[in-house]
Amino acid sequence: MLVYQGKTKDLHKDSEGNYYFQFKDDVTGKDGVFDPGENQVGATMEGSGKSNVIVSTFFFELLKEKGIPTHFVSSDAENSTMQIKPATVFGEGLEVICRFKAVGSFVRRYGMYVESGTDLDSYVEFTLKDDDRQDPLITQDALEQLGILKDGEYNRLKELTKDISEILKEALAEKDLELYDIKLEFGRLDGSDEIVLIDEVSGGNMRVYHQGEYIDPLELVNYFN
């Protein structure tokens, strides 16, 4: 049964009550050009769904070993599916970004004070998932006063984001890859207040470089085969 239809994957519930993502070969972009930062489907690339499952599975299993709570249960790369525990998002969806280098929107906003490529100390920022308003930044005060986060959850999310990002950064460094920034999503497990990492952890969620050269998100899977 289809529960939710997304741009790059759909959420389903089977007859036994299990939830799983069905990853598509649709990717975000504009005018037929792939762009992970876009909020619309821009192209179809064969094999991208399977690639995202492979990369996400690697990272979710690594995080499990490190004791990080996630919604991941299991995956089937050949069928581009990933079984998950049901969770409720914060508000209508919240993204948390951790930045190790100043690139992209960070430089567009703060270019008066920073150059592209400047080192950052695990800088964390929060944005709302809101296509119509281009995913605006939001502060701790606003998150709490609007009822999106409960008392103490902001600090917990920030702590988890830094821990997860450092783990992934080290794992990528072992493959001679450098993580510039990463976008994560969290939710509360259904029936509890436990905060867990949700969604996917794939190339489209991060900027990765190899010896100074940008790695296309869909090529990241080549380092995990």
Salt bridges, closest charged atoms under 4 A:
ASP10 OD1 - LYS24 NZ 3.02
GLU78 OE2 - LYS50 NZ 3.07
GLU95 OE2 - LYS183 NZ 3.86
ASP119 OD1 - LYS101 NZ 2.65
GLU125 OE2 - ARG99 NH2 2.78
GLU125 OE1 - ARG109 NH2 2.66
ASP130 OD2 - ARG133 NH1 3.08
ASP131 OD2 - LYS7 NZ 3.18
GLU153 OE1 - ARG188 NH2 2.80
GLU159 OE1 - ARG156 NH1 3.13
ASP176 OD2 - HIS210 ND1 3.63
GLU178 OE2 - LYS101 NZ 3.90
ASP181 OD2 - ARG99 NH1 3.31
ASP181 OD2 - ARG207 NH1 2.52
GLU185 OE2 - LYS129 NZ 3.20
ASP193 OD1 - LYS150 NZ 2.94
ASP199 OD1 - LYS9 NZ 2.86
GLU200 OE2 - LYS9 NZ 2.71
